[in-house]
Amino acid sequence: MSPPASLRRCCPPDFTAAVHPPGLAADLPPPFSLLRASAQPGPHPAAPLLRTSTCQPSCVPVWPPPSGSGLFSTESAPSILSAWILSPLWAPPYFAVLWPLRPNAPPAAPSLPAIAVPLGAPPFQWSHAAYVHGSEQPPAPGPTGGAGPVWAPAGGAGGVPPPAERWGFNTTHTSCCVAASCLTAICVFKGAFGPVRAPQPGYAGPYPGQPPYGGPAPAPGPAPAPAPPAQKRLDPDAIPSPIQVIEDDKVKTTEPFTTGVRGQAPPLVTTHFQVKDQGNASPRFVRCTAYNMPCTADMAKQSQVPLAAVINARPPTPPRGGPPYLVDHGEGGPIRCNRCKAYMCPYMQFMEGGRRFQCGFCSCVTEVPPHYFQHLDHTGKRVDYYERPELSLGSYEFLATVDYCKNNKLPQPPAFIFLIDVSYNAVKSGMVAIVCQELKTLLDHLPRYNPEADSPVRVGFVTYNKVLHFYNVKSSLAQPQMLVVSDVSDTFVPLLDGFLVNVKESRLVIESLLDQIPEMFAETRETETVFGPVVQAGLEALKVKAVCVPHLSRGVLPPPVDSFWFLQALFQPQISFYNSLAKDCVAQGCCVDLFLFPNQYVDMATLGVVPVSTGGSVYKYTYFQAETDKEQFLNDLRRDVQKLIGFDAVMRVRTSTGIRATDFYGSFFMSNTTDVELAGLDCDKAVTVEFKHDDKLSEETGALMQCAVLYTSCSGQRRLRIHNMAVSCCSQLADLYRNCETDTIINYFAKYAFRGVLSNPTKAVRDTLVNQCAQILACYRKNCASPSSAGQLILPECMKLLPVYLNCVLKSDVLLPGADVSLDDRAYLRQLVSCMDVSESHVFFYPRLLPAMKLENGSLPVAIRDSEERLSKGGVYLLETGLRLFLWVGASVQQEVLLSIFGTSSFSQIDSSLTSLPVLENPYSQRLRELIHSFRAQRSRYMKLTVVKQEDRSELIFKRFLVEDKSASGGASYVDFLCHMHKEIRQLLS
């Protein structure tokens, strides 16, 4: 019996039979949801368990099991278990879909001829397909006979399913569903964004006790008993300590870092230092993996050290610094090389008395324009060398001419359009009222270059559900006017005059509109929304705000791909509509920031396409609660609106002869192999560039790199931001290993791996990282280290933390298999890391753990290593992950300390639901709150605080970030991974 047509499109090819419940039509129309069922309880001593995936809380009996053994015969299995069941959204579920299971018995054992249903056991759920232990390939179709496929239990030896961390795939299963309105999302557009996918009935949440990223902590309560610690083969104090390396670097960095010395590695990202720009870009802008580049491709291949640079074109302005100098070369535009088009920089060599200059990148000689001519001094430098930033500094800006603008027209000042979802869920959750109230304040803080001047940004407003509502807020009106576009299949902007307005001129009308919007839609019962038309209508603007749950018109997502069949599909967009939409956004200079508030699966892999491709950001607040998450959301929204941003940007990286830029990693769009297009360019985005040899490099001249970013400023000016970097070249491997930067290498490895999961199994990606790391260290041991015993692990001084940091990448939620986190969280983190700079990725993979009880002296205490054995029952510790803050409180903390922090002397009375510390009038409380504030100020996202009491359930989440320990999902401890790495190195050397 075949499945109905409405269901057949999402069935696997080996779907064979279906059983219809009494009274149910053979072909039900949508809406419907596909559910999986659970067997009724009932113990059986010989019944093996099945590897399952999670489902909805409700459990439906598959079939009344026969009395006795609890086993179904092979002949009856297809007709009983291979049943499809439809559940209308307005009715309780009738039955569940079950796919054939693949045998997973030991090699010598034959496939079992029956499927076992344990009776009396806790309810369990059937999975659509089971993989062989350790496999990441789709299971082959089982043998079939006249009665249908052969059924057998899936599990480990003895019928016990293998642990999740040992399966090479994500066990969360995605099933077919029709969009339903149970998600609220707020999206920040710098143009437009993609639709929010409807919740999925078969969505698997995180493990018990673990919230998704951005979600609330579990309810307080006793945590499960911890597993006995594994026996360690090395003393943790005898292996390289990240904290010791960080502190040693702080001690030796006492003077400002000067960039004029070629091949000099900068201080670590964890060290605060001043920079003197003397011709090379500051480490705030550019960090390289190696500051001594190998001269030949063979040498680079032998060492396996990645050659890359992490470029943050617009980093946050430091407290004692300022933006780069702006240079105006007049109507002719910036002076450039005639051949390679490199811009004037300190690497250009002037000759013939200053009438010509030789390019440092391609050696071409170019005439100096008359208006730019200047005499040379006795050293060959121009006499105005120190007066011109482009000749003496590594980073600066040029004012571009009309030739650098689209269609040879100067750009107009940007406009922000705020798109607000006013469907039932958005109104009911209070999100519409929160956004409207906050926008009234944010309009006074729109981005501007001159703090004393008014912002040139114009604003417009649109609300939508099934239709679009445009608002006329012209200053001459007494009340705003609404214009409705009901034909969403042919979207257009119904008005021009009065739609985009100056905030100062139309302030009263705008505030009246924001007051009326929550009231106008307070009684709405409309649960469906459009999305594609909303984005297309906003493409003419440069920034948009929205709360949306799109289910209609263009951009509705199809049923998700079964994650068991193709693991890499978890991170791939499901339809090409959003790729085209992202391309249109980039072409219009429209950047997208997306704020999501999901309660279930929303397909982040697809939703993130537009923000990631346009240089935007994704903010995710799972299980949003206004009482605990409002502060985090509003702070993120404020920063996103207020930060300086460039629009319609194009980045190109030029290099000297012998190397070339080959690969780019980050949030951008590329229509060719050289130009990185960013519809939005802000301080939170970094681009990682990988270099390859195409010729031999010279030790005398070194290697040069110039990053040029053409963009439109908030004031409407077209500018060119230039960053220059010169590194040394070496012919000896020892010189290469002497000036490498481990934090930058880890940033590259993470982005390389997180892109790799798009087309490769996670196990293959992890193995690639481990092999490359082993080859890097084995090459050093063989060619640079002094002869020593094979049992001794030798690490280069600048790379001695490479194993511990690489292990943190391997243990990340993106690469570690299993269902520890949801599919959305894995896709979200993959997108987030792809645009991180080195400082952000460092704290993300190796969190900062501070003993908060040592704040008495007023200085920042020395951090401790991320291991549970470093914690004291009598201590209080602050953990920073870059996305969250945890305050861990030991069970034996002194009453005076508790009273100073929480206002209570009893450990049991500490409120674990606190997201901010009480304001108490004592020095300790004040210093701790100031420390938390300073941590938040250093990050691009507001870090929500979670109070963790020792042995409380929330401690399970806290321990996930103690990255030197073995993780509950199977990640190796630092000690174990170091031993494994030593073994790999010895094998390579043998």
Number of C-alpha atoms within 10 A of each C-alpha: 11 13 20 16 12 13 20 13 12 16 16 13 9 13 21 19 18 21 19 17 14 7 6 11 11 14 13 15 13 14 15 21 22 22 27 28 27 24 22 21 15 14 15 17 8 14 19 21 20 24 26 20 22 22 25 16 9 11 19 18 16 23 13 10 18 10 8 8 16 19 19 18 14 18 17 15 21 23 16 16 22 25 23 27 25 27 18 16 14 8 9 10 20 19 24 23 23 24 23 26 25 24 22 23 20 13 7 6 8 10 16 15 15 17 24 23 27 25 21 12 14 12 16 21 20 25 24 23 23 26 24 20 21 13 15 23 15 15 16 8 13 16 10 11 9 6 12 21 23 24 29 23 27 28 24 19 13 12 18 15 19 16 14 20 20 16 21 22 28 23 27 25 24 25 23 21 22 21 24 19 20 15 24 28 28 29 31 32 32 35 35 37 36 27 31 32 26 24 20 26 21 22 21 22 22 17 12 10 18 21 20 21 20 21 20 20 20 18 12 17 14 13 14 11 7 9 7 6 8 10 7 10 9 13 8 13 7 7 14 16 15 19 16 14 15 17 14 12 16 16 9 9 16 11 9 11 20 16 23 18 14 17 20 19 22 21 17 20 19 16 15 12 15 16 17 15 17 19 25 29 26 23 22 20 22 23 26 29 24 27 28 30 29 29 24 20 16 12 17 18 13 13 21 18 23 23 22 23 26 28 23 25 24 21 16 19 12 10 6 6 10 9 13 18 14 15 17 14 14 14 11 13 15 19 20 17 22 14 13 15 13 24 23 19 26 20 22 20 17 22 18 10 15 20 17 17 21 17 25 23 22 17 16 13 18 17 17 18 11 8 9 11 14 17 15 18 13 7 7 14 18 21 15 14 16 12 10 16 22 26 20 20 26 27 29 22 22 25 19 25 21 16 14 17 18 10 9 10 11 17 18 14 16 23 22 24 27 26 28 27 30 32 27 22 24 26 22 17 15 14 23 26 20 15 20 20 15 15 19 16 12 15 20 14 17 22 20 19 13 9 9 7 8 16 21 19 23 21 24 25 23 25 23 26 26 22 19 27 20 21 22 25 31 22 19 11 13 11 16 20 16 15 14 15 18 12 12 19 12 10 17 15 16 15 12 9 10 18 21 21 23 20 22 14 13 17 18 17 21 27 19 15 21 20 15 15 16 20 13 11 18 17 11 15 13 14 18 22 24 25 30 25 21 29 23 19 20 26 25 17 25 28 30 30 30 29 30 33 35 33 25 19 15 17 22 21 25 14 16 19 19 20 21 24 19 16 24 18 19 25 26 19 21 18 14 12 17 24 17 13 22 28 20 17 31 28 15 17 27 32 34 34 30 30 25 26 27 24 19 21 23 24 27 25 21 25 25 28 25 34 31 25 27 34 30 30 28 21 21 24 23 24 19 21 14 14 8 17 18 15 16 18 22 15 13 17 24 16 15 21 21 15 15 18 20 25 29 27 25 22 22 15 20 21 22 21 18 20 21 18 20 14 14 22 21 24 29 28 21 16 9 8 11 16 17 21 28 31 32 32 29 20 17 23 25 26 24 26 20 20 16 17 19 12 13 14 23 17 16 9 13 20 27 20 22 23 22 22 24 25 28 28 22 22 18 17 19 25 23 27 21 25 27 27 29 26 22 25 24 21 16 14 19 15 17 23 24 17 22 27 21 22 23 26 25 23 29 28 18 26 23 19 23 23 18 17 23 16 14 16 20 25 19 16 20 20 12 14 19 20 16 16 22 23 21 23 27 26 21 21 21 14 13 16 14 10 10 10 8 13 9 9 17 21 18 18 13 15 18 18 18 23 25 23 23 25 25 25 27 24 23 21 21 23 22 26 25 21 24 25 22 24 28 26 23 24 22 22 17 23 25 19 22 25 27 26 27 28 18 20 25 22 17 21 25 24 22 22 27 21 21 23 16 16 17 13 9 11 10 14 15 14 19 17 20 22 18 14 9 11 18 15 12 13 18 25 21 23 23 23 19 24 19 18 24 22 24 24 25 19 18 13 18 14 13 12 18 18 17 19 21 19 18 16 17 15 19 10 10 19 14 19 16 14 21 14 18 14 13 15 9 11 12 20 22 16 18 19 17 12 17 18 13 11 15 19 12 13 15 18 20 23 25 20 22 23 23 28 24 20 18 18 21 25 24 20 16 21 16 17 25 23 26 24 21 21 16 15 18 15 22 20 22 23 20 20 19 19 16 16 21 21 15 18 24 17 11 15 13 6
